[in-house]
């Protein structure tokens, strides 16, 4: 919820939609999630609190390309290398799971520029594909890929 509150422009969902779920929903979702090689979620913990997250999943059975999603670092924890470490963790998981590339979508807005710069610095390149942000159709995302 903190990620959605801090950076609503970066997610396909909205704070309102996700906040409507009660704690039991989230406990059940986490408890029943057996992502295995279909997906993985990574978090950074600092002093007992979650300060960053990122996930990866395969959108189809081909498993040639994994998708990086849910990338967020708490503003107080930024500029410490956590974003790079999380991207590396997702890329390592994807590679071990058989992927040849990692895909992501970054919103075209000033607030997303640091994330876009991070991804470019890690070797991601723009594909030329654009997608509308589901949670805010006034925003567009740019698709980027990285061979892994």
C-alpha positions in Angstrom: 0.0 0.0 0.0 2.9 2.3 0.7 4.2 1.8 -2.8 0.8 2.7 -4.3 0.5 5.7 -2.1 4.0 6.9 -3.0 4.1 6.1 -6.7 0.6 5.6 -8.1 1.9 6.4 -11.6 4.1 3.3 -11.5 1.5 0.6 -11.0 -1.3 -1.0 -13.0 -3.5 -1.1 -9.9 -4.7 1.7 -7.7 -4.5 2.3 -4.0 -8.3 2.4 -3.8 -8.7 -1.0 -5.4 -6.0 -2.7 -3.3 -7.0 -1.0 0.0 -10.5 -2.5 -0.5 -9.1 -5.9 0.3 -9.1 -6.9 4.0 -6.0 -8.3 5.8 -7.4 -11.8 5.4 -7.3 -11.5 1.7 -3.7 -10.6 1.7 -2.8 -13.3 4.2 -4.6 -15.8 2.0 -3.0 -14.5 -1.2 0.5 -14.7 0.3 -0.2 -18.1 1.9 -1.6 -19.6 -1.2 0.9 -18.1 -3.6 3.1 -20.9 -4.9 4.8 -19.0 -7.6 7.6 -21.5 -8.1 9.2 -20.9 -11.6 6.1 -19.1 -12.8 6.9 -16.1 -10.6 8.9 -14.7 -7.8 8.7 -11.7 -5.4 11.8 -10.1 -3.7 11.8 -7.7 -0.8 14.4 -5.6 1.0 14.0 -5.4 4.7 15.7 -2.8 6.8 15.4 -2.9 10.6 12.4 -5.2 10.4 10.5 -3.1 7.8 10.0 -3.6 4.1 11.7 -0.8 2.2 11.8 -2.1 -1.4 10.2 -4.8 -3.6 10.2 -6.2 -7.1 8.7 -9.3 -8.7 9.0 -11.3 -11.9 6.6 -13.5 -13.7 6.1 -15.4 -17.0 3.1 -14.2 -19.0 3.0 -17.3 -21.1 4.3 -20.9 -21.2 7.0 -20.1 -23.7 9.1 -18.7 -20.8 11.5 -16.9 -23.2 10.8 -13.5 -21.6 10.1 -12.8 -18.0 8.3 -9.6 -16.9 9.7 -7.4 -14.1 6.8 -5.8 -12.1 6.0 -4.1 -8.8 9.4 -2.4 -8.6 9.5 0.2 -5.8 12.0 1.5 -3.3 10.8 3.6 -0.3 11.9 7.2 -0.8 14.0 7.1 2.5 15.9 4.0 1.2 16.6 5.3 -2.3 20.2 5.9 -3.6 21.5 2.9 -1.7 21.6 0.4 -4.6 18.5 -1.5 -3.6 16.8 -1.0 -7.0 19.9 -2.4 -8.8 20.0 -5.4 -6.3 16.3 -6.1 -6.8 16.5 -6.0 -10.6 19.6 -8.3 -10.4 17.6 -10.7 -8.2 14.7 -10.8 -10.6 17.0 -11.2 -13.6 18.9 -14.1 -11.8 15.6 -15.8 -11.0 14.4 -15.4 -14.6 17.6 -16.7 -16.1 17.6 -19.8 -13.8 14.0 -20.3 -14.9 14.9 -20.4 -18.5 14.3 -16.8 -19.7 16.5 -15.2 -22.3 15.2 -11.6 -21.6 13.6 -9.5 -19.0 10.8 -7.1 -19.9 9.3 -4.1 -18.0 7.1 -1.1 -18.6 8.1 2.3 -17.2 5.6 5.2 -17.1 6.4 8.3 -19.2 6.3 11.0 -16.6 8.8 13.2 -14.7 8.5 11.1 -11.5 9.5 8.0 -13.4 12.7 9.4 -14.8 15.0 8.1 -12.0 13.6 4.6 -12.5 14.0 4.9 -16.3 17.6 6.0 -15.8 18.3 3.0 -13.5 16.9 0.6 -16.1 18.9 2.2 -18.9 22.0 2.1 -16.7 21.5 -1.6 -16.2 21.3 -2.2 -20.0 17.6 -2.2 -20.6 16.6 -0.7 -24.0 13.4 0.7 -25.3 11.5 -1.6 -27.7 9.3 1.2 -29.2 6.2 -0.5 -27.7 3.9 1.7 -25.6 1.1 0.7 -23.3 -1.6 2.7 -21.6 -1.3 2.6 -17.8 -4.4 0.7 -16.6 -4.7 2.5 -13.3 -4.5 5.9 -15.1 -5.3 5.9 -18.8 -3.9 9.4 -19.2 -0.4 8.0 -18.7 1.6 5.9 -21.2 4.3 3.4 -20.4 7.4 2.6 -22.5 8.4 -1.1 -22.8 12.0 -1.9 -22.2 13.9 -5.2 -22.4 17.2 -6.6 -21.3 18.9 -9.8 -22.6 19.9 -11.9 -19.6 
